[in-house]
Amino acid sequence: MQHDEKRAARRANQGSQGPHVSLERRASPRLPAVDERIWAGWWVDDDEFTTTAARLENISRGGAKVRTTVAPDVSQDVWVRLADPSCSDYVQATVLEVVPTPEGDFGVRMVFAEPCPDEFFDIATKGYYVQDFADSMTDA
């Protein structure tokens, strides 16, 4: 009987909502993009590689969501590069979902093949590369 009383007390302490459960499922949370201009490209067939300007909506170390006017296929391998010329990195990803938007373009969710490189991630989320900022502080 004492066991049932402890269980009832735990339930009462949890409230009607139950225990707190985080809605974030990702190992690395997505952050909004500060520098959102990107290029996305993929193979249309064996002989044709297409590229398109796109906008990065959010990004994590493991994936991103972009907006584009040209939709790649789900499961398509895509290469993403920042439009910022100071960043030479590109990221390979696989398309998970393509959703038409009311504006007439497409929301594309993708997962990266490898963790997003630091330079790419920093420029996308902070607008600058951390090493460039550190170098400018030591030069002052």
Secondary structure in CASP SS format (residue, H / E / C, confidence):
PFRMAT SS
TARGET T0000
AUTHOR 0000-0000-0000
METHOD secondary structure of the structure
MODEL  1
M C 1.00
Q H 1.00
H H 1.00
D H 1.00
E H 1.00
K H 1.00
R H 1.00
A H 1.00
A H 1.00
R H 1.00
R H 1.00
A H 1.00
N H 1.00
Q H 1.00
G C 1.00
S C 1.00
Q C 1.00
G C 1.00
P C 1.00
H C 1.00
V C 1.00
S C 1.00
L C 1.00
E C 1.00
R C 1.00
R C 1.00
A C 1.00
S C 1.00
P C 1.00
R C 1.00
L E 1.00
P E 1.00
A C 1.00
V C 1.00
D C 1.00
E C 1.00
R E 1.00
I E 1.00
W E 1.00
A E 1.00
G E 1.00
W E 1.00
W E 1.00
V C 1.00
D C 1.00
D C 1.00
D C 1.00
E C 1.00
F E 1.00
T E 1.00
T E 1.00
T E 1.00
A E 1.00
A E 1.00
R E 1.00
L E 1.00
E E 1.00
N E 1.00
I E 1.00
S C 1.00
R C 1.00
G C 1.00
G E 1.00
A E 1.00
K E 1.00
V E 1.00
R E 1.00
T E 1.00
T C 1.00
V C 1.00
A C 1.00
P C 1.00
D C 1.00
V C 1.00
S C 1.00
Q C 1.00
D E 1.00
V E 1.00
W E 1.00
V E 1.00
R E 1.00
L E 1.00
A C 1.00
D C 1.00
P C 1.00
S C 1.00
C C 1.00
S C 1.00
D C 1.00
Y E 1.00
V E 1.00
Q E 1.00
A E 1.00
T E 1.00
V E 1.00
L E 1.00
E E 1.00
V E 1.00
V E 1.00
P E 1.00
T C 1.00
P C 1.00
E C 1.00
G C 1.00
D C 1.00
F E 1.00
G E 1.00
V E 1.00
R E 1.00
M E 1.00
V E 1.00
F E 1.00
A C 1.00
E C 1.00
P C 1.00
C C 1.00
P C 1.00
D H 1.00
E H 1.00
F H 1.00
F H 1.00
D H 1.00
I H 1.00
A H 1.00
T H 1.00
K H 1.00
G C 1.00
Y C 1.00
Y C 1.00
V H 1.00
Q H 1.00
D H 1.00
F H 1.00
A H 1.00
D H 1.00
S H 1.00
M H 1.00
T H 1.00
D H 1.00
A C 1.00
END
